[in-house]
Amino acid sequence: MPPRLALVGPTASGKTEAGIVLAQMLGAEIVSVDSMLVYRGMDVGTAKPTAEQRRTVPHHLLDVAAPSEAFSVAAYQHLAREAVAGIDARGARVLLVGGSGLYLRAVVDDLEFPGTDAGTRADLEREGEALGADGLYRRLVWADPLAAAKIEPGNVRRTVRALEVGAVTGRRFSEFATAWDGYPAERMCAAGIEMHRDVLARRIHLRVASMLERGFLEEVRGLVAAGLGEWLTSSQAIGYAEMARHLQGSSSLADAAEATERRTMSLARRQMSWFRRDPRIRWVRAGMAGAIDAIEELRAGLEAG
C-alpha cells in the first residue's frame, strides 16, 4: 500500500482550492478530513466545496450526517476507510484534504476508538461522587496503572472515561493508546499550508464577510426553523451558534460576526498545534506559490514511495 497523500492546514488557508488543483494533476479523488463538512445543510458556514468544485473532482465524506446526529470519529473512520477502499478499487489515487487532525489520523493510522455506554458512565460518575476524585483515581491506578500515569488525579472526566472503556471493552484503556505514540512514515506523505498569523486573521475576516453575503444568516435561519436552534446554540459549530444567538435577539449581527472570527482564529491555532506534532507533514507557505510548493512536495513523496 503506497503512503496516503494529504494536504492539510488551518481553516481559511486555501486548502480546498489547492486540493482541487492537486487532485486534478494527480488524477485523485478527494476524501475530506473535516469534522464539520460531514453535516448536511451546513454549507455556507463551513465553507464546504461548492457543487461546481465537486463536479470538477469527486469528493467523499461530505453531507453524510444530519446536523443533530451524534456523529463520532469512529463513525467517520468507518465511512472514510470504505471510501478509500472504493477509490483504490477504481485505480484512482486518494487525496486527503482538510483541517481535522484527529480525522486525518483516523484514516491513515491504526487508531481504535472504543465505544461508550451511558449506563456504565453514569454508574462511574455516581461512584466518583461517593468516593471523590482521589478515590476514583486510586481505582484506576489499580486497574490500569499505565493509563493512570497519563491522567491528572483530579481529572474526573478522563478517569471516568478510562474506567468506562475498561468496563465496556474488557481491555485496558492504555492498550488503545499505543498507536497514538508513533507516526509511521510509510503511511502518509503530507504537505501542510501555513501562513503568517496576521494574514490568516485577515483571510478569516474576509471569509466571514463573504459567508454573510452568500446567505449564511439565511442558512442558519433555515436550520433554526427545522428545529435545530437549541442544537446550534449548544454545539461547537463555529459561526452557527453565534448566528443562531443573533437570530434569537441575544446579540447584534456585528457582534456575532466578530465572535465568529475570534473562534475561527482560535480553531486555527488548535489545528496548527495538532498538526505540528506530526513529523510527516512538510510545511509550505500559503498563496499560489505555496500551492505549487505543496504539489511538488507531494509529487516528490510519491516518487520516493
Beta strands, then each sheet from edge to edge (+ up, - down):
strand 1: 4-8
strand 2: 28-32
strand 3: 59-60
strand 4: 93-98
strand 5: 188-194
strand 6: 281-285
sheet 1: 3+ 2+ 4+ 1+ 5+ 6+
end
